[in-house]
Amino acid sequence: YAERLLKLIESILVEGRQAGEFERKTPLDETTYAIYMVMCPFINPVQLQFNLETAPTAAVLLSSLILRSLAP
């Protein structure tokens, strides 16, 4: 299930990048995983309590993604 969702997010990002809608500076796998991590609590809120060990990684990935997205 998770792998399918990651592939779906990646395909959306690839389409958006090809259309010029999304930035291209961030590596595709990093962006895909960051978006997936943001979506996880909304997809299955019960899992939130079990994903606390990924919080430090999530903080780094998400802050980097946000800062790059704000760059001109």
N, C-alpha and C positions, 0 to 999 in steps of 0.2 A: 504494500500500500504506500509506504513512504517513498520507495524508489519510483513508483509511478507518478506520485505527486512532484518529486524532484524533476523528473523528465518533463512533465507538463510545464512547470515554472521555467525550466531552461528553454523550452521551445518558444514560450511567450517572449522571453528575453531576446532570443535570437531574432525572432520576427521584428520586435521593436527596434533592435539595433540596426537591422538591415533597412528598416523604414526611416531611420534617423530620429526616432522618437526617444530612444534611451541612450544614455552615455555609454562610451565604450572603453573608458579608462580602467574600470574595475574588472578584474578577471571574472570570466563567466561563472566558474564554479563557486567563487567567493560570493558573488551576487546571488546566485541561485540558493546557496545554503543560508545566507542571511535572510532572504525573503521567506524561505521555508521555516526558519526559526521563529520569525515574527508571526507566521500563520499558525504554528502548532497549537498555541493555547486556544485559538478560536476554532480550530478543527476538532480538538478533543481536550476540553478544559481539565479533565481528570488527569491527563498526562503532565500538567504543569507542575504538580508536586514532585514528580519523579525526574524532572529535567533540571533540577537545581545544579547538578554538577556541570552542566554546559553553560551556566550563566556567565562565567568570566569570558569564555570564548565568544559568546553571543554579544556581550558588551563591546568587545574589540571590533568584531565584524560589523556590527550595526552602526557604531559611531563612525567607523571609516567609510562605510557606504553612504551614510547621511552627509558627511562632510564633502565627499567627492561629488555627490549629487547636487550640492549647493554651489559648486565651483562653476564659474562661467565657461 
